[in-house]
Amino acid sequence: MQIGKFGKFGKLTLMASLLLLQACSSGSGLTVRGDPERALDNYVELGLNYLADGNRDQARLNLLRALEIDSDSTIANNAIALLYQIDGEFDLAETHFRKALREDRNFTQGRNNYARFLYMQGRFREARDQYELASNDVNYRLRPESFIGLAMTEKVLGNTDEAEAALLRALTLSPRSGSAALELTQLKYDQSDYVTAKSYLDRFEATSPSSPRSLELGMQLAEQFGDNEAYETYTMALKNMFPNSREARELQLREQQEAN
């Protein structure tokens, strides 16, 4: 498996998923006596809050209580699958992801979570299929994210045309998507289409804060265009803003080698 190579994308989107589920499940936070459905919703909400805060023990306690009320609950199975995924209990996570989707095939957030899980496991063809299904839901509020996930899997599978098409779809749906713009920057850079890559990087920089990856791409493009001033600007930003990043360490090593 290639979990380490692809973990960053998965971890970031996993946290985004937890935050979204918190928002979707927010309610009174109080158990209502004689109302099992309300009680289940509240236990799931509490579990997700604890999970987002890093308190897995309390998350587990509340999610197990939710499943005691209804072991077939779509939202409870999805939530505890996220917990087991973080725990590294991948068999249990998959069991609960699949159970959630069996109970409700139209639960797109759960399908997107399952696709991300498969991606992180290196099961890219299966992930692609799930992302594709999720991206077909025209009313899913995070549909652009599904297209970005689809693009990532297509790219890993060597399908660059399909990856580009999915990224463009994401950008159409969410014109300010920094993730889609940055992935298109990388894709076009890899194709040696530096002019188009620069246009997507400009779009990213207009809507999103700098990241180690965006600054590294800026350096690489500046080198291709022979723009020494821009190169120095990007390198200084990388060193000062993200001194402990992989990109900054690689830059430092390269500069040391060149000095010798």
ChimeraX commands (.cxc) that place a marker at each C-alpha (Angstrom):
marker #1 position 0.00,0.00,0.00 radius 0.5
marker #1 position 1.03,3.60,-0.53 radius 0.5
marker #1 position -0.66,5.09,2.50 radius 0.5
marker #1 position 2.18,7.41,3.44 radius 0.5
marker #1 position 2.36,8.94,-0.01 radius 0.5
marker #1 position -1.29,9.87,-0.11 radius 0.5
marker #1 position -2.00,10.44,3.57 radius 0.5
marker #1 position -1.90,14.25,3.54 radius 0.5
marker #1 position -4.85,14.62,1.18 radius 0.5
marker #1 position -6.82,12.03,3.14 radius 0.5
marker #1 position -6.10,13.52,6.56 radius 0.5
marker #1 position -7.07,17.02,5.54 radius 0.5
marker #1 position -10.31,15.92,3.98 radius 0.5
marker #1 position -11.06,13.64,6.91 radius 0.5
marker #1 position -10.92,16.62,9.25 radius 0.5
marker #1 position -13.12,18.61,6.85 radius 0.5
marker #1 position -15.59,15.74,6.93 radius 0.5
marker #1 position -15.69,15.76,10.73 radius 0.5
marker #1 position -16.35,19.50,10.78 radius 0.5
marker #1 position -19.13,19.14,8.21 radius 0.5
marker #1 position -20.77,16.31,10.12 radius 0.5
marker #1 position -20.62,18.40,13.28 radius 0.5
marker #1 position -22.44,21.22,11.49 radius 0.5
marker #1 position -25.02,18.89,9.97 radius 0.5
marker #1 position -25.78,17.16,13.25 radius 0.5
marker #1 position -25.81,20.21,15.53 radius 0.5
marker #1 position -28.86,20.39,17.74 radius 0.5
marker #1 position -29.70,20.90,21.37 radius 0.5
marker #1 position -27.04,18.46,22.59 radius 0.5
marker #1 position -29.52,17.14,25.18 radius 0.5
marker #1 position -30.97,13.65,25.37 radius 0.5
marker #1 position -34.76,13.76,25.13 radius 0.5
marker #1 position -36.47,11.21,27.36 radius 0.5
marker #1 position -38.92,9.03,25.45 radius 0.5
marker #1 position -37.63,10.19,22.06 radius 0.5
marker #1 position -35.08,7.58,20.89 radius 0.5
marker #1 position -34.52,9.24,17.52 radius 0.5
marker #1 position -33.67,12.58,19.13 radius 0.5
marker #1 position -31.46,10.82,21.68 radius 0.5
marker #1 position -29.58,9.03,18.90 radius 0.5
marker #1 position -29.00,12.28,17.04 radius 0.5
marker #1 position -27.68,13.91,20.20 radius 0.5
marker #1 position -25.30,11.04,20.94 radius 0.5
marker #1 position -23.95,11.21,17.38 radius 0.5
marker #1 position -23.53,14.98,17.67 radius 0.5
marker #1 position -21.64,14.64,20.95 radius 0.5
marker #1 position -19.52,11.83,19.53 radius 0.5
marker #1 position -18.52,13.90,16.51 radius 0.5
marker #1 position -17.74,16.91,18.70 radius 0.5
marker #1 position -15.47,14.80,20.88 radius 0.5
marker #1 position -13.87,13.19,17.84 radius 0.5
marker #1 position -13.10,16.57,16.26 radius 0.5
marker #1 position -11.55,17.65,19.57 radius 0.5
marker #1 position -9.36,14.55,19.65 radius 0.5
marker #1 position -11.15,12.93,22.60 radius 0.5
marker #1 position -11.66,9.48,21.16 radius 0.5
marker #1 position -12.71,7.80,24.40 radius 0.5
marker #1 position -15.70,10.10,24.89 radius 0.5
marker #1 position -16.47,9.92,21.17 radius 0.5
marker #1 position -16.55,6.14,21.35 radius 0.5
marker #1 position -18.78,6.18,24.43 radius 0.5
marker #1 position -21.40,8.40,22.79 radius 0.5
marker #1 position -21.33,6.69,19.40 radius 0.5
marker #1 position -21.73,3.25,20.95 radius 0.5
marker #1 position -24.71,4.58,22.88 radius 0.5
marker #1 position -26.20,5.78,19.60 radius 0.5
marker #1 position -25.75,2.34,18.09 radius 0.5
marker #1 position -27.40,0.76,21.14 radius 0.5
marker #1 position -30.49,2.77,20.27 radius 0.5
marker #1 position -30.39,1.78,16.59 radius 0.5
marker #1 position -27.63,-0.50,15.30 radius 0.5
marker #1 position -28.74,0.21,11.71 radius 0.5
marker #1 position -28.53,4.01,12.00 radius 0.5
marker #1 position -26.86,5.47,8.93 radius 0.5
marker #1 position -25.36,8.48,10.70 radius 0.5
marker #1 position -24.16,6.48,13.72 radius 0.5
marker #1 position -22.49,3.82,11.58 radius 0.5
marker #1 position -20.81,6.48,9.45 radius 0.5
marker #1 position -19.59,8.38,12.51 radius 0.5
marker #1 position -18.14,5.35,14.26 radius 0.5
marker #1 position -16.50,4.30,10.99 radius 0.5
marker #1 position -14.61,7.63,11.06 radius 0.5
marker #1 position -13.54,6.89,14.63 radius 0.5
marker #1 position -12.30,3.40,13.73 radius 0.5
marker #1 position -10.48,4.85,10.72 radius 0.5
marker #1 position -8.60,7.25,13.00 radius 0.5
marker #1 position -7.94,4.36,15.41 radius 0.5
marker #1 position -6.37,2.35,12.59 radius 0.5
marker #1 position -9.06,-0.31,12.92 radius 0.5
marker #1 position -9.56,-0.46,9.18 radius 0.5
marker #1 position -11.63,-3.64,8.99 radius 0.5
marker #1 position -14.11,-2.26,11.51 radius 0.5
marker #1 position -14.17,1.09,9.74 radius 0.5
marker #1 position -15.00,-0.53,6.43 radius 0.5
marker #1 position -17.71,-2.69,8.00 radius 0.5
marker #1 position -19.49,0.38,9.36 radius 0.5
marker #1 position -19.00,2.51,6.23 radius 0.5
marker #1 position -20.55,-0.25,4.15 radius 0.5
marker #1 position -23.39,-0.78,6.63 radius 0.5
marker #1 position -24.24,2.92,6.54 radius 0.5
marker #1 position -24.44,2.82,2.75 radius 0.5
marker #1 position -26.50,-0.37,2.75 radius 0.5
marker #1 position -29.04,1.35,4.95 radius 0.5
marker #1 position -29.14,4.46,2.75 radius 0.5
marker #1 position -27.60,4.30,-0.72 radius 0.5
marker #1 position -28.31,8.02,-1.12 radius 0.5
marker #1 position -26.20,9.05,1.89 radius 0.5
marker #1 position -23.65,10.95,-0.19 radius 0.5
marker #1 position -21.58,12.30,2.70 radius 0.5
marker #1 position -21.07,8.73,3.89 radius 0.5
marker #1 position -20.15,7.64,0.38 radius 0.5
marker #1 position -17.63,10.46,0.12 radius 0.5
marker #1 position -16.15,9.40,3.47 radius 0.5
marker #1 position -15.92,5.80,2.28 radius 0.5
marker #1 position -14.24,6.90,-0.95 radius 0.5
marker #1 position -11.65,8.83,1.07 radius 0.5
marker #1 position -11.09,5.78,3.26 radius 0.5
marker #1 position -10.47,3.62,0.20 radius 0.5
marker #1 position -8.09,6.24,-1.20 radius 0.5
marker #1 position -6.06,6.27,2.00 radius 0.5
marker #1 position -5.89,2.49,1.85 radius 0.5
marker #1 position -4.41,2.64,-1.63 radius 0.5
marker #1 position -7.51,1.04,-3.17 radius 0.5
marker #1 position -7.72,3.63,-5.91 radius 0.5
marker #1 position -10.03,1.92,-8.39 radius 0.5
marker #1 position -12.62,1.32,-5.69 radius 0.5
marker #1 position -12.17,4.88,-4.43 radius 0.5
marker #1 position -12.71,6.21,-7.95 radius 0.5
marker #1 position -16.00,4.34,-8.24 radius 0.5
marker #1 position -17.26,5.74,-4.93 radius 0.5
marker #1 position -16.13,9.29,-5.69 radius 0.5
marker #1 position -17.84,9.06,-9.07 radius 0.5
marker #1 position -21.12,8.04,-7.43 radius 0.5
marker #1 position -20.81,10.84,-4.87 radius 0.5
marker #1 position -20.06,13.42,-7.55 radius 0.5
marker #1 position -23.26,12.45,-9.40 radius 0.5
marker #1 position -25.39,13.81,-6.55 radius 0.5
marker #1 position -26.22,17.28,-7.88 radius 0.5
marker #1 position -27.59,18.40,-4.50 radius 0.5
marker #1 position -24.60,17.34,-2.40 radius 0.5
marker #1 position -23.21,20.46,-0.74 radius 0.5
marker #1 position -19.61,19.23,-0.99 radius 0.5
marker #1 position -19.90,18.03,-4.56 radius 0.5
marker #1 position -16.74,19.94,-5.62 radius 0.5
marker #1 position -14.80,17.96,-3.01 radius 0.5
marker #1 position -16.06,14.72,-4.58 radius 0.5
marker #1 position -14.80,15.87,-7.97 radius 0.5
marker #1 position -11.41,16.73,-6.46 radius 0.5
marker #1 position -11.26,13.29,-4.85 radius 0.5
marker #1 position -12.22,11.75,-8.18 radius 0.5
marker #1 position -9.46,13.73,-9.88 radius 0.5
marker #1 position -6.88,12.57,-7.32 radius 0.5
marker #1 position -7.74,8.93,-7.91 radius 0.5
marker #1 position -7.78,9.32,-11.70 radius 0.5
marker #1 position -4.36,10.96,-11.53 radius 0.5
marker #1 position -2.91,8.15,-9.44 radius 0.5
marker #1 position -4.34,5.66,-11.94 radius 0.5
marker #1 position -2.61,7.51,-14.77 radius 0.5
marker #1 position -5.77,8.98,-16.28 radius 0.5
marker #1 position -4.67,12.61,-16.59 radius 0.5
marker #1 position -7.40,13.65,-19.03 radius 0.5
marker #1 position -10.09,12.37,-16.68 radius 0.5
marker #1 position -8.32,14.00,-13.72 radius 0.5
marker #1 position -8.26,17.36,-15.49 radius 0.5
marker #1 position -11.93,17.07,-16.45 radius 0.5
marker #1 position -12.90,16.38,-12.83 radius 0.5
marker #1 position -10.83,19.32,-11.56 radius 0.5
marker #1 position -12.38,21.66,-14.09 radius 0.5
marker #1 position -15.82,20.46,-13.00 radius 0.5
marker #1 position -14.90,21.19,-9.38 radius 0.5
marker #1 position -13.71,24.66,-10.34 radius 0.5
marker #1 position -16.91,25.33,-12.27 radius 0.5
marker #1 position -19.00,24.39,-9.25 radius 0.5
marker #1 position -16.74,26.26,-6.82 radius 0.5
marker #1 position -14.81,29.00,-8.65 radius 0.5
marker #1 position -12.91,29.95,-5.49 radius 0.5
marker #1 position -11.72,26.41,-4.79 radius 0.5
marker #1 position -8.05,26.70,-3.96 radius 0.5
marker #1 position -7.66,22.93,-3.91 radius 0.5
marker #1 position -8.89,22.53,-7.48 radius 0.5
marker #1 position -6.76,25.45,-8.73 radius 0.5
marker #1 position -3.63,24.09,-7.07 radius 0.5
marker #1 position -4.17,20.58,-8.39 radius 0.5
marker #1 position -4.61,22.02,-11.89 radius 0.5
marker #1 position -1.39,24.00,-11.40 radius 0.5
marker #1 position 0.45,20.78,-10.60 radius 0.5
marker #1 position -1.16,18.88,-13.45 radius 0.5
marker #1 position -0.28,21.53,-16.02 radius 0.5
marker #1 position 3.23,21.90,-14.64 radius 0.5
marker #1 position 3.77,18.15,-14.99 radius 0.5
marker #1 position 2.62,18.47,-18.62 radius 0.5
marker #1 position 5.16,21.29,-19.19 radius 0.5
marker #1 position 2.31,23.69,-19.93 radius 0.5
marker #1 position 3.86,26.40,-17.78 radius 0.5
marker #1 position 1.75,29.31,-19.01 radius 0.5
marker #1 position -1.49,27.57,-18.08 radius 0.5
marker #1 position 0.04,26.33,-14.82 radius 0.5
marker #1 position 0.93,29.92,-13.92 radius 0.5
marker #1 position -2.63,31.07,-14.62 radius 0.5
marker #1 position -4.01,28.46,-12.21 radius 0.5
marker #1 position -1.40,29.37,-9.58 radius 0.5
marker #1 position -2.44,33.02,-9.91 radius 0.5
marker #1 position -6.03,31.92,-9.39 radius 0.5
marker #1 position -5.04,29.96,-6.30 radius 0.5
marker #1 position -3.11,32.90,-4.86 radius 0.5
marker #1 position -6.08,35.21,-5.40 radius 0.5
marker #1 position -8.38,33.05,-3.30 radius 0.5
marker #1 position -6.29,31.00,-0.86 radius 0.5
marker #1 position -3.47,31.44,1.68 radius 0.5
marker #1 position -0.03,30.24,0.70 radius 0.5
marker #1 position 1.00,26.68,1.44 radius 0.5
marker #1 position 4.39,24.95,1.18 radius 0.5
marker #1 position 3.21,23.26,-2.00 radius 0.5
marker #1 position 1.95,26.45,-3.65 radius 0.5
marker #1 position 5.20,28.25,-2.84 radius 0.5
marker #1 position 7.26,25.37,-4.21 radius 0.5
marker #1 position 5.23,25.42,-7.41 radius 0.5
marker #1 position 5.75,29.17,-7.59 radius 0.5
marker #1 position 9.50,28.62,-7.32 radius 0.5
marker #1 position 9.45,25.97,-10.02 radius 0.5
marker #1 position 7.45,28.14,-12.41 radius 0.5
marker #1 position 9.66,31.15,-11.72 radius 0.5
marker #1 position 12.65,29.01,-12.67 radius 0.5
marker #1 position 10.98,27.99,-15.92 radius 0.5
marker #1 position 10.28,31.63,-16.80 radius 0.5
marker #1 position 13.72,32.82,-15.69 radius 0.5
marker #1 position 12.11,35.21,-13.21 radius 0.5
marker #1 position 14.81,35.53,-10.54 radius 0.5
marker #1 position 12.93,38.11,-8.53 radius 0.5
marker #1 position 9.83,35.94,-8.26 radius 0.5
marker #1 position 12.01,32.93,-7.42 radius 0.5
marker #1 position 13.62,34.78,-4.52 radius 0.5
marker #1 position 10.24,35.97,-3.29 radius 0.5
marker #1 position 8.85,32.44,-3.24 radius 0.5
marker #1 position 11.95,30.93,-1.60 radius 0.5
marker #1 position 12.00,33.55,1.15 radius 0.5
marker #1 position 8.30,33.04,1.80 radius 0.5
marker #1 position 8.78,29.27,2.01 radius 0.5
marker #1 position 11.70,29.57,4.44 radius 0.5
marker #1 position 10.01,32.14,6.65 radius 0.5
marker #1 position 6.44,30.85,6.66 radius 0.5
marker #1 position 7.00,27.09,6.64 radius 0.5
marker #1 position 10.57,26.44,7.85 radius 0.5
marker #1 position 9.78,22.90,9.02 radius 0.5
marker #1 position 7.94,21.78,5.90 radius 0.5
marker #1 position 9.24,19.07,3.61 radius 0.5
marker #1 position 9.50,21.61,0.81 radius 0.5
marker #1 position 11.63,23.98,2.92 radius 0.5
marker #1 position 13.94,21.17,4.04 radius 0.5
marker #1 position 14.40,20.00,0.46 radius 0.5
marker #1 position 15.17,23.58,-0.61 radius 0.5
marker #1 position 17.74,23.93,2.15 radius 0.5
marker #1 position 19.40,20.66,1.16 radius 0.5
marker #1 position 19.51,21.71,-2.48 radius 0.5
marker #1 position 21.08,25.06,-1.59 radius 0.5
marker #1 position 23.69,23.33,0.54 radius 0.5
marker #1 position 24.56,20.96,-2.30 radius 0.5
marker #1 position 24.85,23.84,-4.75 radius 0.5
marker #1 position 27.09,25.74,-2.34 radius 0.5
marker #1 position 29.47,22.81,-2.22 radius 0.5
marker link #1:1,2 radius 0.2
marker link #1:2,3 radius 0.2
marker link #1:3,4 radius 0.2
marker link #1:4,5 radius 0.2
marker link #1:5,6 radius 0.2
marker link #1:6,7 radius 0.2
marker link #1:7,8 radius 0.2
marker link #1:8,9 radius 0.2
marker link #1:9,10 radius 0.2
marker link #1:10,11 radius 0.2
marker link #1:11,12 radius 0.2
marker link #1:12,13 radius 0.2
marker link #1:13,14 radius 0.2
marker link #1:14,15 radius 0.2
marker link #1:15,16 radius 0.2
marker link #1:16,17 radius 0.2
marker link #1:17,18 radius 0.2
marker link #1:18,19 radius 0.2
marker link #1:19,20 radius 0.2
marker link #1:20,21 radius 0.2
marker link #1:21,22 radius 0.2
marker link #1:22,23 radius 0.2
marker link #1:23,24 radius 0.2
marker link #1:24,25 radius 0.2
marker link #1:25,26 radius 0.2
marker link #1:26,27 radius 0.2
marker link #1:27,28 radius 0.2
marker link #1:28,29 radius 0.2
marker link #1:29,30 radius 0.2
marker link #1:30,31 radius 0.2
marker link #1:31,32 radius 0.2
marker link #1:32,33 radius 0.2
marker link #1:33,34 radius 0.2
marker link #1:34,35 radius 0.2
marker link #1:35,36 radius 0.2
marker link #1:36,37 radius 0.2
marker link #1:37,38 radius 0.2
marker link #1:38,39 radius 0.2
marker link #1:39,40 radius 0.2
marker link #1:40,41 radius 0.2
marker link #1:41,42 radius 0.2
marker link #1:42,43 radius 0.2
marker link #1:43,44 radius 0.2
marker link #1:44,45 radius 0.2
marker link #1:45,46 radius 0.2
marker link #1:46,47 radius 0.2
marker link #1:47,48 radius 0.2
marker link #1:48,49 radius 0.2
marker link #1:49,50 radius 0.2
marker link #1:50,51 radius 0.2
marker link #1:51,52 radius 0.2
marker link #1:52,53 radius 0.2
marker link #1:53,54 radius 0.2
marker link #1:54,55 radius 0.2
marker link #1:55,56 radius 0.2
marker link #1:56,57 radius 0.2
marker link #1:57,58 radius 0.2
marker link #1:58,59 radius 0.2
marker link #1:59,60 radius 0.2
marker link #1:60,61 radius 0.2
marker link #1:61,62 radius 0.2
marker link #1:62,63 radius 0.2
marker link #1:63,64 radius 0.2
marker link #1:64,65 radius 0.2
marker link #1:65,66 radius 0.2
marker link #1:66,67 radius 0.2
marker link #1:67,68 radius 0.2
marker link #1:68,69 radius 0.2
marker link #1:69,70 radius 0.2
marker link #1:70,71 radius 0.2
marker link #1:71,72 radius 0.2
marker link #1:72,73 radius 0.2
marker link #1:73,74 radius 0.2
marker link #1:74,75 radius 0.2
marker link #1:75,76 radius 0.2
marker link #1:76,77 radius 0.2
marker link #1:77,78 radius 0.2
marker link #1:78,79 radius 0.2
marker link #1:79,80 radius 0.2
marker link #1:80,81 radius 0.2
marker link #1:81,82 radius 0.2
marker link #1:82,83 radius 0.2
marker link #1:83,84 radius 0.2
marker link #1:84,85 radius 0.2
marker link #1:85,86 radius 0.2
marker link #1:86,87 radius 0.2
marker link #1:87,88 radius 0.2
marker link #1:88,89 radius 0.2
marker link #1:89,90 radius 0.2
marker link #1:90,91 radius 0.2
marker link #1:91,92 radius 0.2
marker link #1:92,93 radius 0.2
marker link #1:93,94 radius 0.2
marker link #1:94,95 radius 0.2
marker link #1:95,96 radius 0.2
marker link #1:96,97 radius 0.2
marker link #1:97,98 radius 0.2
marker link #1:98,99 radius 0.2
marker link #1:99,100 radius 0.2
marker link #1:100,101 radius 0.2
marker link #1:101,102 radius 0.2
marker link #1:102,103 radius 0.2
marker link #1:103,104 radius 0.2
marker link #1:104,105 radius 0.2
marker link #1:105,106 radius 0.2
marker link #1:106,107 radius 0.2
marker link #1:107,108 radius 0.2
marker link #1:108,109 radius 0.2
marker link #1:109,110 radius 0.2
marker link #1:110,111 radius 0.2
marker link #1:111,112 radius 0.2
marker link #1:112,113 radius 0.2
marker link #1:113,114 radius 0.2
marker link #1:114,115 radius 0.2
marker link #1:115,116 radius 0.2
marker link #1:116,117 radius 0.2
marker link #1:117,118 radius 0.2
marker link #1:118,119 radius 0.2
marker link #1:119,120 radius 0.2
marker link #1:120,121 radius 0.2
marker link #1:121,122 radius 0.2
marker link #1:122,123 radius 0.2
marker link #1:123,124 radius 0.2
marker link #1:124,125 radius 0.2
marker link #1:125,126 radius 0.2
marker link #1:126,127 radius 0.2
marker link #1:127,128 radius 0.2
marker link #1:128,129 radius 0.2
marker link #1:129,130 radius 0.2
marker link #1:130,131 radius 0.2
marker link #1:131,132 radius 0.2
marker link #1:132,133 radius 0.2
marker link #1:133,134 radius 0.2
marker link #1:134,135 radius 0.2
marker link #1:135,136 radius 0.2
marker link #1:136,137 radius 0.2
marker link #1:137,138 radius 0.2
marker link #1:138,139 radius 0.2
marker link #1:139,140 radius 0.2
marker link #1:140,141 radius 0.2
marker link #1:141,142 radius 0.2
marker link #1:142,143 radius 0.2
marker link #1:143,144 radius 0.2
marker link #1:144,145 radius 0.2
marker link #1:145,146 radius 0.2
marker link #1:146,147 radius 0.2
marker link #1:147,148 radius 0.2
marker link #1:148,149 radius 0.2
marker link #1:149,150 radius 0.2
marker link #1:150,151 radius 0.2
marker link #1:151,152 radius 0.2
marker link #1:152,153 radius 0.2
marker link #1:153,154 radius 0.2
marker link #1:154,155 radius 0.2
marker link #1:155,156 radius 0.2
marker link #1:156,157 radius 0.2
marker link #1:157,158 radius 0.2
marker link #1:158,159 radius 0.2
marker link #1:159,160 radius 0.2
marker link #1:160,161 radius 0.2
marker link #1:161,162 radius 0.2
marker link #1:162,163 radius 0.2
marker link #1:163,164 radius 0.2
marker link #1:164,165 radius 0.2
marker link #1:165,166 radius 0.2
marker link #1:166,167 radius 0.2
marker link #1:167,168 radius 0.2
marker link #1:168,169 radius 0.2
marker link #1:169,170 radius 0.2
marker link #1:170,171 radius 0.2
marker link #1:171,172 radius 0.2
marker link #1:172,173 radius 0.2
marker link #1:173,174 radius 0.2
marker link #1:174,175 radius 0.2
marker link #1:175,176 radius 0.2
marker link #1:176,177 radius 0.2
marker link #1:177,178 radius 0.2
marker link #1:178,179 radius 0.2
marker link #1:179,180 radius 0.2
marker link #1:180,181 radius 0.2
marker link #1:181,182 radius 0.2
marker link #1:182,183 radius 0.2
marker link #1:183,184 radius 0.2
marker link #1:184,185 radius 0.2
marker link #1:185,186 radius 0.2
marker link #1:186,187 radius 0.2
marker link #1:187,188 radius 0.2
marker link #1:188,189 radius 0.2
marker link #1:189,190 radius 0.2
marker link #1:190,191 radius 0.2
marker link #1:191,192 radius 0.2
marker link #1:192,193 radius 0.2
marker link #1:193,194 radius 0.2
marker link #1:194,195 radius 0.2
marker link #1:195,196 radius 0.2
marker link #1:196,197 radius 0.2
marker link #1:197,198 radius 0.2
marker link #1:198,199 radius 0.2
marker link #1:199,200 radius 0.2
marker link #1:200,201 radius 0.2
marker link #1:201,202 radius 0.2
marker link #1:202,203 radius 0.2
marker link #1:203,204 radius 0.2
marker link #1:204,205 radius 0.2
marker link #1:205,206 radius 0.2
marker link #1:206,207 radius 0.2
marker link #1:207,208 radius 0.2
marker link #1:208,209 radius 0.2
marker link #1:209,210 radius 0.2
marker link #1:210,211 radius 0.2
marker link #1:211,212 radius 0.2
marker link #1:212,213 radius 0.2
marker link #1:213,214 radius 0.2
marker link #1:214,215 radius 0.2
marker link #1:215,216 radius 0.2
marker link #1:216,217 radius 0.2
marker link #1:217,218 radius 0.2
marker link #1:218,219 radius 0.2
marker link #1:219,220 radius 0.2
marker link #1:220,221 radius 0.2
marker link #1:221,222 radius 0.2
marker link #1:222,223 radius 0.2
marker link #1:223,224 radius 0.2
marker link #1:224,225 radius 0.2
marker link #1:225,226 radius 0.2
marker link #1:226,227 radius 0.2
marker link #1:227,228 radius 0.2
marker link #1:228,229 radius 0.2
marker link #1:229,230 radius 0.2
marker link #1:230,231 radius 0.2
marker link #1:231,232 radius 0.2
marker link #1:232,233 radius 0.2
marker link #1:233,234 radius 0.2
marker link #1:234,235 radius 0.2
marker link #1:235,236 radius 0.2
marker link #1:236,237 radius 0.2
marker link #1:237,238 radius 0.2
marker link #1:238,239 radius 0.2
marker link #1:239,240 radius 0.2
marker link #1:240,241 radius 0.2
marker link #1:241,242 radius 0.2
marker link #1:242,243 radius 0.2
marker link #1:243,244 radius 0.2
marker link #1:244,245 radius 0.2
marker link #1:245,246 radius 0.2
marker link #1:246,247 radius 0.2
marker link #1:247,248 radius 0.2
marker link #1:248,249 radius 0.2
marker link #1:249,250 radius 0.2
marker link #1:250,251 radius 0.2
marker link #1:251,252 radius 0.2
marker link #1:252,253 radius 0.2
marker link #1:253,254 radius 0.2
marker link #1:254,255 radius 0.2
marker link #1:255,256 radius 0.2
marker link #1:256,257 radius 0.2
marker link #1:257,258 radius 0.2
marker link #1:258,259 radius 0.2
marker link #1:259,260 radius 0.2
view
